[in-house]
Amino acid sequence: MVLRHMINNRARGLAILNCFILSVTAGFIFWAWVIVFFHGIRSEAPASYFRYTVYSLVVMGAFGIDYVMTKIRAEERFPSGWLGTASVALRQTAVAAGCLLLFLTAVRDNAISRVFLFSFLPLLILLLVPLNRYVPRLLSGMIFHGKRRQRTLLYGSWRHAHRLTDWLSRKADYGLDVVGVVSDLPAPEQFPFAVLGRTRDLAAIVRNHGVTQVIALDLPNSIPRAARIAGHCEKLGVRLLMINDIEQRFERPVRFFQDDGVHFVGFRDEPLECPVNRALKRATDVAIALPCLLFVLPILCLTVLVIQRVQSPGPLFYRQRRTGIHFQPFDIFKFRTMHAGDHDETRQATAGDVRVFPLGAWLRRLSLDEVPQIINVLKGEMSIVGPRPHMLEHDDVFEQVADSYRVRSMVKPGITGLAQVQGQRGEIRSTEDIVDRVRSDVFYLENWSMELDWRIILQTALHLVRPPKTAY
C-alpha cells in the first residue's frame, strides 16, 4: 500500500481541483468561440448544436485524460515560470486535439468546421498559459489559509536544514510555514531559519509557537530514541515527519519494497531479473549474432587467416579464460592479434606493444578481433551488450580497488558495453580507470533497457568508423 501523507494528499487534491477548473473553463472557451465564430465572424449557425455539445464534452474530458496520462503525483508541484506553464498548456491542447480527432475518426463525423477547429486550438493554448500560471496559486491561497496552514518546526542538526530550503519554499503553496529550528548545536551567523531553542525546550516551543507539524531532519540513531520522539509528538498532538537519510548513511542508493507482506530494503534495481526483459535481451543477442555467424564471421576468418599467414603464422583464434555471470569462468574467443609464443597473457596490451603484429594492431583498433565472441553469445556465455569480462587474475586485483567490482557479475558480460562507448576501454593505467569502468557497469545493471542497449550498439558501430584513442 502506498502511504499518502498530508503533503501528498494536499498536492493531489489541488491538482484534481485545478484539472476540474481547467476542464470547465475549456468548455466555456469552446462555446464562447462557437458564438463568436458562427454568429460574429461567419454570421451563420453551426451544422448541429448537439454535435458541438458533444465536441465540447470531448475537449473537457481530455483534461481528465491528460491528468491520468501524465501520472500527476503528489510530490510534483505546478510549473514555475512562463516557459513551464506554456509547455503544460501546449501538452494539454495536444491531448485535447488528439482526443477530438480520435473521436471524429471513430464515429466518422465530418460535420465539424475545420476552420473553427484550427482557430480554436491556438486560442485554447493562449488562454491555458495564464490559467496554468495563476489558477493553482489562487486555489492554494483560497484553500490553505488560516488554520489550514501548517506551522512547521524543524528538529535536529541545522546542517541538514540547508537541504530542505528549496523544498520548503516549493511546499509553501501547500500551506507549509517554517517557524524555526530546534537544535542542540549552535547555528552559524547566516542561517535561513530562526533557532528557537534546544531539544529539552521542544514541548514549550510547540505550545508557544502554535506548531502543528515537526520535521526531524535526520533519522534517530536508535529505535528507542525514535520511539520517544514519536511518542512525545503524539502527546503534544502534532504531526511528525522524519527525513529518510539512509542513503547518506549507507553512501549508496536504497530501494524500499515489499513482497508477499514482507518489507525489504534493497540497494539497487535489477531490470534484467525480469524474465520478460531477459527474453527480450536474449532475442536481440540471437538476432544480431546469428546473421554475423553466417555471413560476417566466415569472411573475416578468411581475411584474418591470410593476414596471419603473412605476418604472424599460428592459430586463427585466441582462447582465454574469463569470468562470466556470477563469476563463472568460460573460454572467450578472439582473433589472434599477437605473435604466437610463450608470453605473459595477464599483461595488458599497451600502445606500440611489440607482441602485436602490424595488421593485428589494425584489427584491435577497429575491435574486429572481438567478432568471434558472437560464438560465446550464441552459447549463452555472453551478451552483445554488457560489462566486459576480465581475466581471472585481474579480477582478484580489481576487486581490491573498486568495492562494487563483483556487482557487475550479476549480468552476462558483453562484447561491448556502456564503459566502452564512453571511452573507458583499453589499457587500465590507474585505480580511477577501474573505478570509472565499474561505475558505468553498475549503472548499466541498474538502468538496463532495450533503448539503452540499442544506443550502446549504435555508438559501438560509430566507433568502428572513428575508433577512440584508447583503442589499441
N, C-alpha and C positions, 0 to 999 in steps of 0.2 A: 504494500500500500504506500502511495506517495503522500507524505505529510505536507500539507499546505499550511504554513504559519500565517500569522496576522498580515505580514507584508505581502506574501504571495496572494492571499485572498483579496486584499485591497487592490493590488495591481490587476488581478484577474477581473474583479468586478468593475473596476474603472474602464478596462479595455472593452468589456462587454457593453457597458453603457455607451461608450464612445462609438462602438460599432453600430449600435441601435440608432443613435442620433444621426450618424453619417448616412445610414440607410434611409431613414425618414427624410432627411434633407435632400438626398439624391433623388428620391421620388418627387419631392416638391420642385426641385430644379427641372426634372424631366417634364412635369406638367406645365411649369412656367414657360419652358421653351416651346412646348406644344402650342400654347396660346399665342406666344409672340410669333412663332414661325408660321403657323397656319392662318392666324387671324390678323397678323400685323404685316408680315413680310409678303406672304403669298395671297392673303385675303381669301382663303378657301378652307373648308373643313377637311380634316383628315379622312381617309377612306373609311375608317371604323374606329369610333372612340373606345369600343370594347377591346379591340385588338391593342390599342395604345395603352389601355389599362393593364393588360397582360404584360406588355413590354416593360412598363414601369415597375411591375412587381418582380420581373426577372432581374432588372437592374438593382432593385432594392435587395433582393435575395443574394445577389453576387457579393455583397459586403459580408454576409454571414459565411459564405464560401471562402472568401479571402481570409477571414479570421481563422477558419479551420486550416486552410492550406498553409498559412504562414506559421502555424503552430505557436501562436502567441502565448508565451509562457509568463508565469507570474513575475519572474525576475527581470523581464525585459521592461525597459522604460520607453516612453514615447520619444520619437526622434527629436533631437535638438538641432536648431539651425534651419534655415530655409532650404538648404540643399537636401537635408534629410527628409523634411516634410514633402518636398517636391518629388523625391523618389518614391515615397509611400503613395502619394496621390497618383503618380504615373502607374504604379503597380495596381492600385485599386481600380483605376479606369480600364486598364488592360484586362483585368479579371471580369469587370462588368461587360466590356465589349465582347470578350470571349464567350461568356455565358449567353449573351443576347444572340450572337451569331450562331452558337451551337443550337439554341432553341429554334431559331428561324430555319436552320437546316433540318432539324429533326422533324418539325411539323410542316416543312415545305411551304413556309409563309413568305410570300413576296410582296405583301401589302405595305410594309414599312417604307417610308420615303428614305432613299439613300442619302439625299441632300440633308434631310433632317438628322439622320443618324450621325453622319460625319461632321456635322456642325455642332451637334450636342456633345460629342465626346471631348473635343478641345475645351468647350465651355465647362464641362464637368471637371477636367483637370485643373483649370484655373481657379475654380471655386473650392475644390478639395484642398488645395495648398493652404490657404488661410484657415480652413476648418480643422485640418490636422494639426495646425500650429497652435490654435487657441482653444479649441473645444476641450481637449484633455485638461488643460490648466484651469479653465473655468469650472469644469466638473470637480476637479480636485479642490479648488477653493470653496466650492459650494458644499461638498460632502465632508471633507476632512478639516473642519474648523472647530474652534471652541473646545468642548470636551472630547471631541474625536481626535484631537492632536495627541500624539504620544510623546510625553516628556521623558526623554531617554537619558539614562545615566550610564556612562562608560566605566567599567570596573576592571582594574588590573594595571599592567605596565603601560605607562604613557608611550613607551617606544612603539608599541603595537597600534596605538591610536592613530598614528600617521597613515596606516594602511586603510583606515576607514574614511578618511577625509572626503575623497571623491565619491565614495559610495553613499555616505550620509547626505552629501549635497544633492545627489540624484534622488534619494528617497524622501527629500523634503516635500516633493509633490504628493507623497502618500501619507503625509501627516507626521513625520518624524522630526522632533526638535531635540537637539542635544543641550542638556542643562549644564553638563560638565563631566569631570573625571574624578573618580575615587582611586587613589593610588598611594602605596607606601613609599614610592620613590619620588625624589624631588624632580619637578619638571624643569625643562630648560626655559630660558627667558622668552624665546619666540616659540609659543605653543598655541595651536589653534583653538584649544578648549580650556575653560577655567578648571583649575584643580580645586575641588571643593573640600577635600579632606582625606583622611586615611581610612583604611578598612574598618577600623573599630567604630568609625563615625557613620557607617553605611545606613543604619536604621534612622538616625536623626536626619541625615541628608535627604533620604527618601521622603520623610514626612514633611520637612521644611520646604522642599522644592517641588512638592507635588509630583514626584516621579511615578510614572506608570509602567516603565519598562527599564530593565537593566540588561546591558550587553557586556558579558565577560569577554575581555579582549584576547584571552587565551584559555585553553583547557587547563583545569587544575592538575597538579602533579600527582594527585592520588584520588581514588574513587571516594573515600570518606570525605575529603575536602570538597569535592564536587557536590556530594550529597548535602553537606552542611550549607553550602551556598544556595543550593536549590531549595532546601527547607527554609532557610532564612527569608528568601524572596517569597515563598509561599505564605509565610506568616505575615509578611508585610503587604501581601495582596498585589504584588507587582509581577509583571511578565518577565521571565528570564530567558535570554538567548546567550549561547556560548559560541564564540568563533571557533571553527574547526581548524586547528593549526597542526594537524597530524602530519600533513605533507612536509611542513617546515621541520618538524621534529625528525621525521624519517629521511628527509632530504631526497625524496623521490615521490612521484605521483602515487596517489592512493585511490582505490576504487571501492565503493561500498555496494554490496549486492546481497540478495537473499535467494536461497534455493530451497524449496520444499519446507518453508517455515524456519530455516536455519539462516542466520545472518552472518555474513563474512566480510572481512576486509582483505582486498587484493591489491596488488601493486602494479598491475598492467592489464591492458586489454589484449586479447589474443583472437583477432578475427578469424585466423586460419584454424581455430579449434571448431569452427562450424563446419560440419560435413559438406554442406552445400558449397561453401567457399572453397574448401579443399578440392571438391569435384570440379568446380569451375577452373581453378588454377591448374589442375591436372589435365583437364581437357585442352587448355591453352598450351600447356607443355607439349602434349602429343601432337596437337595441330601444327605446331611450329617445328618440332623435332623430326617428325616422320617424313615430311617432304624434304627436309635438309638431308636426312639419311639417304633418301632415294635419289635425289637429284644434285645436291651440292657436295656432299662428302666424297662420292666417287671421283668427281673431277678434281677436288682439292687433293685427294690422296695421290692421284696420278701426278699432279703438278709438284707436290711436295717431295714425292719419291724421286722425281727427276732432279730436283734441286739438291736433295741429299746425296744422290749418287755422284753429282758433280763436285759438291763442296765438302761433304762430310758423310761418307758411307757408314751405314749402320741401320738399326731398326727404324721402321717408319714411325711407330708410336712410342711414346714415353709414358710408362705407367708408374704412378706414385701413390703411396698410402696417404689418404687424407681422412679427416673426420667429418662425418655427416650429421644427420639429425640425431639428437640425443647423444652426440659424440660417439656414434657407432662408426668404426673405420670402414673404408671402402677404397677401391683402387680407381683413381681418376685417370682418364685418357687424355693425352695431349699429343700433338705432333712434336716430334723431337726437334728442338732448335739448337741444342748444344752438341758439341763433338762427343761422340761415343767414347767412353773411357771411365776410368776409376777416379771420380772426383766427388767432393763433398756435396751431397744432394741437399743438405739442410742450409747451405749457404745461399743467400738471396742473390738473384741476378742484379747487377749494377750497370750503370751506363758504361758502355765500352767494354763489357765483360768479355775476356778472351775466350771463355768457354763457348760463347755463342758464335756460330759461323755466320758469315755476312748476310745471306738471304734468310737465315734463321732470325736475325735481328729484325728484318723486314716483316716476317710473319708475326713476331711478337708485338711489334709496334702496331700492326693492324688487328691484333688479337685473333688472327686466323688460326694460331696454334691451339686455341681453346675450342674450335669447332668440333673435334671428336668427342667432346663431352656431351654431345647430344645422345651418344650411346648410354652414358650414365643417366641422362634424363629419361630415356625410354625404359631403362632398367628400374626406374623409380628411386634411384640413389640421389639424384639432383633435380633441380627445377631450372627453368630458363632464368628466372629472377630469384635472387635470394642472397644471403651473406656468402662471400667467397670462402671456400673450405681451405683450411691451412694444414700444414704438415703436423703430425702428432707431436714432434719435438718442439715446434713453435707454439703449440697450444699451452704447453707447460710454462713457457716463458711469458707469453702474452697475458695469461690469466693472473700473473703476479702484478701486472701493471694496471689492468682495467678490471675493476670489481665485477662489472656486468658482462665480462667476456663470455662466460659459459651460457648466458641467457640466449645468445644468438643461435645456439644449437637447438632451440625449441622449434625451428622451422628447417626445411631442407636447404642445403647450400645451393647456390645458383651459379650459372655460367657468368652472369652479370648481376650487378646489384646497385642499390642506391649509393653506397660509398663510391663505387667505381665511376658512376656517371657524374658524381660531384668532384671528381679529380683525385679522390683518395685511393690511389692504386699505385702499383709499382713497389719499389724498394721502401721498406719501413726504416726510417733513419732516426726516429726519436720516439719517446713514450707518447708524445702528443699525437703522432701519426696513428698509433694503436688506439688511443682513447677516442680520437675523432671517428675512426672507422667503426669502432664498437658502438659509438653513439648513433651513427647512421643506421647500423644494422638493427639496433634495438628499436629505433624509430620506425623502421620498416616493419618489424614484427608487430608493433603495437598499432600501426596505422595502415595495415595492408588493405588494398582494394584493387579491383581489376583495373581501375583507372590509373592507379599508381604503377602497377606492373607494366601497362602499355606505355606509359610515359617513360619509364626506365628503358624499355625495349627500343623505343624511338630514339631516345638520347644515345643509346649504345650504337644504333645504326649511324647516327651522325658522327660518332667518334671514329667509325671506320673510315669516314671521309676526311675528318680533321682530328687525328689522334692527339691526345693530350701530351704534354711534355714528359709526364711521368711514365709514359708507355715505352718500356724497353725490356 
